[in-house]
Amino acid sequence: MSLRILIVEDHADIRKLIRMTLEFEDYEIHEASNADEGREAVRRLRPDLLLLDVMMPGSMNGLDLCRLLKSDASLGLPRVILLSARGQGQDIEAGMNAGADAYLLKPFSPLKLIETIDSLGGHHGKAP
């Protein structure tokens, strides 16, 4: 069974690059352009993993959505990799405190993205 991944990123070109990177792996890929769409997509799709941009317009940013996902077991407790251009210690700490499983700095290499997904084991936090 392939890993279901939801990309939540407000820049279409970055979503496209991530999709192109992941298309060669055995992943089912979905996209959302902001955290509000992402929240609805999580409810509908039940992804195993989110690639979640931190800074997005709208009523929620990536940290808000990450906190919501990690605090509401009814959403399936997917793994979350935060993606951000903000790489100061306090930024990374805020991401990990929000419940992220990993934090990648933009720009990241396609290989680093695949390695990070693999390091999470492709397993998800859903109850059996």
Backbone torsions as a table, in degrees:
resi	resn	phi	psi	omega
1	MET	NA	132.0	-177.0
2	SER	-78.6	154.3	178.1
3	LEU	-75.3	129.3	178.4
4	ARG	-91.9	116.9	-176.4
5	ILE	-116.6	134.9	174.8
6	LEU	-113.0	121.8	175.8
7	ILE	-95.0	120.3	178.1
8	VAL	-116.5	103.2	-172.6
9	GLU	-152.4	131.4	-176.5
10	ASP	-80.5	-16.8	178.2
11	HIS	-93.7	116.0	-176.4
12	ALA	-59.5	-37.3	-178.5
13	ASP	-66.6	-36.0	178.1
14	ILE	-70.9	-41.3	175.4
15	ARG	-56.8	-43.6	-178.6
16	LYS	-63.7	-43.4	178.6
17	LEU	-62.6	-42.0	178.7
18	ILE	-64.6	-44.8	178.9
19	ARG	-59.0	-45.3	-179.9
20	MET	-62.2	-36.1	177.6
21	THR	-65.5	-40.3	-173.1
22	LEU	-87.3	-16.9	-175.4
23	GLU	-61.2	-23.5	-177.9
24	PHE	-85.6	-5.3	177.3
25	GLU	-100.7	172.0	-179.0
26	ASP	-87.7	69.5	-178.8
27	TYR	-123.7	146.1	169.8
28	GLU	-97.7	114.7	-170.3
29	ILE	-108.0	132.3	176.2
30	HIS	-129.1	160.8	-176.6
31	GLU	-134.7	151.0	171.4
32	ALA	-142.2	147.1	-174.3
33	SER	-98.4	-2.6	174.1
34	ASN	-159.6	172.9	-174.9
35	ALA	-66.2	-34.4	178.6
36	ASP	-65.1	-45.5	175.4
37	GLU	-62.7	-38.5	179.0
38	GLY	-60.8	-43.9	179.0
39	ARG	-60.4	-44.4	178.7
40	GLU	-65.3	-39.6	179.2
41	ALA	-65.1	-36.5	177.5
42	VAL	-62.3	-44.2	179.3
43	ARG	-62.3	-38.6	-176.1
44	ARG	-80.9	-43.2	-170.1
45	LEU	-96.7	-25.0	-175.8
46	ARG	53.8	59.4	-179.0
47	PRO	-67.1	155.8	175.5
48	ASP	-82.4	-28.6	-173.2
49	LEU	-147.3	140.5	172.6
50	LEU	-115.2	136.8	167.5
51	LEU	-103.7	107.7	-163.4
52	LEU	-121.2	116.1	175.4
53	ASP	-67.5	142.6	-179.7
54	VAL	-79.7	-50.3	-174.6
55	MET	-97.1	109.7	179.6
56	MET	-141.0	150.3	175.9
57	PRO	-74.4	164.0	177.1
58	GLY	115.8	-171.1	-175.5
59	SER	-76.2	-16.4	179.4
60	MET	-134.8	147.2	169.5
61	ASN	-103.2	-175.7	-177.6
62	GLY	-63.9	-36.5	178.3
63	LEU	-64.8	-40.2	178.5
64	ASP	-61.9	-45.2	-179.3
65	LEU	-66.2	-40.0	178.2
66	CYS	-59.8	-46.9	178.3
67	ARG	-58.2	-44.7	179.8
68	LEU	-60.7	-46.9	-178.9
69	LEU	-62.2	-39.5	-175.9
70	LYS	-81.1	-13.7	-178.5
71	SER	-103.9	-5.9	-176.7
72	ASP	-123.1	95.2	-177.0
73	ALA	-59.8	-22.9	179.9
74	SER	-67.2	-13.9	178.0
75	LEU	-89.7	3.1	173.1
76	GLY	93.3	-4.1	178.6
77	LEU	50.7	55.4	178.6
78	PRO	-68.9	157.6	171.5
79	ARG	-70.0	150.5	-179.6
80	VAL	-132.0	125.1	170.0
81	ILE	-108.9	116.1	177.5
82	LEU	-82.5	140.8	178.6
83	LEU	-119.6	126.0	-177.4
84	SER	-155.3	150.0	171.7
85	ALA	-84.1	-10.7	-178.7
86	ARG	-89.0	113.1	-173.3
87	GLY	-120.4	16.2	175.7
88	GLN	-68.2	156.5	-179.1
89	GLY	-53.5	-42.1	-177.9
90	GLN	-69.1	-28.8	177.2
91	ASP	-68.0	-47.0	179.7
92	ILE	-64.5	-42.3	178.5
93	GLU	-61.0	-42.4	178.8
94	ALA	-62.1	-39.5	178.5
95	GLY	-65.2	-44.4	180.0
96	MET	-68.8	-36.1	177.0
97	ASN	-66.9	-26.0	177.2
98	ALA	-75.8	-10.1	176.6
99	GLY	109.9	7.3	-179.2
100	ALA	-61.1	146.0	175.8
101	ASP	-87.5	-22.2	177.5
102	ALA	-159.4	162.0	-177.5
103	TYR	-138.6	117.8	179.1
104	LEU	-112.6	135.4	177.6
105	LEU	-87.2	134.5	173.7
106	LYS	-83.5	142.4	-6.6
107	PRO	-79.8	143.3	178.4
108	PHE	-117.3	155.3	179.9
109	SER	-80.8	150.9	175.5
110	PRO	-55.6	-39.8	179.8
111	LEU	-62.2	-41.9	179.2
112	LYS	-63.1	-38.9	177.9
113	LEU	-62.5	-48.5	179.4
114	ILE	-61.6	-43.6	179.2
115	GLU	-61.2	-40.1	-179.2
116	THR	-66.9	-43.0	177.2
117	ILE	-61.7	-45.5	179.3
118	ASP	-63.1	-35.8	-178.6
119	SER	-65.8	-24.2	175.9
120	LEU	-82.2	1.3	172.7
121	GLY	78.2	0.7	-176.7
122	GLY	66.2	4.0	179.2
123	HIS	-89.6	157.0	179.2
124	HIS	-125.4	168.7	-174.7
125	GLY	-87.6	11.2	-177.2
126	LYS	-69.0	144.1	177.4
127	ALA	-71.5	146.8	-179.9
128	PRO	-65.2	NA	NA
